[in-house]
Amino acid sequence: MKLKRFNDLAIAEKAWLLKEYGQYLLALQHYGYTVLLYALNQHFIEIFLDPQTRRVEKISAATYKQLDKYLSQIPISRLNR
């Protein structure tokens, strides 16, 4: 699926696709949100959760610049395996 088409879907449809076909990678706290990172068809997708309301606020494809915030979360020791 093309990223533009994915980003145009409703949140419920994006969530279903991630549940069925996505691979969860990691989570972090970012500007008051819990952000979950998934891999889907060679793309990275972010889910923004409001921790107070426990609602999904946004699901969208991540750009390379947006992926920078995850670099510190990748354990280097796992890369040598």
C-alpha positions as CSV (number, residue, x, y, z in Angstrom):
1,M,0.0,0.0,0.0
2,K,1.3,3.5,-0.8
3,L,1.9,5.8,2.1
4,K,-0.5,8.5,0.8
5,R,-3.3,6.0,0.6
6,F,-2.5,4.7,4.1
7,N,-2.4,8.2,5.6
8,D,-5.8,9.0,4.0
9,L,-7.5,6.0,5.8
10,A,-9.6,6.5,8.9
11,I,-7.8,5.8,12.2
12,A,-9.9,2.6,12.8
13,E,-8.8,1.3,9.4
14,K,-5.1,2.1,10.1
15,A,-5.3,0.4,13.5
16,W,-6.8,-2.7,11.9
17,L,-4.0,-2.9,9.3
18,L,-1.4,-2.5,12.0
19,K,-3.0,-5.2,14.2
20,E,-3.3,-7.6,11.3
21,Y,-0.1,-7.0,9.3
22,G,2.2,-4.7,11.3
23,Q,5.2,-5.6,13.5
24,Y,5.5,-3.8,16.8
25,L,9.0,-2.4,17.3
26,L,9.1,-0.1,20.4
27,A,7.4,2.6,22.4
28,L,8.6,5.9,23.8
29,Q,7.3,9.0,25.5
30,H,7.4,12.1,23.2
31,Y,5.9,15.5,24.0
32,G,3.3,14.1,26.4
33,Y,2.3,11.2,24.2
34,T,3.1,7.5,24.2
35,V,4.3,6.8,20.7
36,L,4.3,3.2,19.4
37,L,6.5,2.4,16.4
38,Y,5.4,-0.3,13.9
39,A,6.9,-1.7,10.7
40,L,4.4,-2.2,7.9
41,N,5.4,-3.2,4.4
42,Q,8.8,-1.6,4.5
43,H,7.4,1.5,6.1
44,F,7.5,2.8,9.7
45,I,4.2,3.8,11.2
46,E,3.7,5.8,14.5
47,I,0.7,5.6,16.8
48,F,0.3,8.5,19.1
49,L,-1.6,7.7,22.3
50,D,-2.8,10.2,24.9
51,P,-1.8,8.5,28.2
52,Q,-4.4,10.3,30.2
53,T,-7.4,9.5,28.0
54,R,-5.9,6.3,26.6
55,R,-7.1,7.3,23.2
56,V,-5.4,7.1,19.8
57,E,-4.9,10.6,18.7
58,K,-3.0,10.0,15.4
59,I,-1.7,7.2,13.2
60,S,0.7,8.1,10.4
61,A,3.7,7.1,8.4
62,A,7.0,8.3,9.9
63,T,9.5,10.3,7.9
64,Y,13.2,9.6,8.2
65,K,13.5,12.8,10.3
66,Q,10.8,11.6,12.7
67,L,12.6,8.3,13.2
68,D,15.6,10.1,14.8
69,K,13.8,10.1,18.2
70,Y,14.0,6.3,18.2
71,L,17.8,6.0,17.7
72,S,18.6,6.2,21.4
73,Q,16.2,3.4,22.1
74,I,18.0,0.8,19.8
75,P,20.4,-1.3,21.9
76,I,23.7,-1.3,20.0
77,S,24.7,-4.7,21.5
78,R,21.8,-6.3,19.6
79,L,23.2,-5.1,16.3
80,N,26.2,-7.4,16.4
81,R,24.2,-10.7,16.4
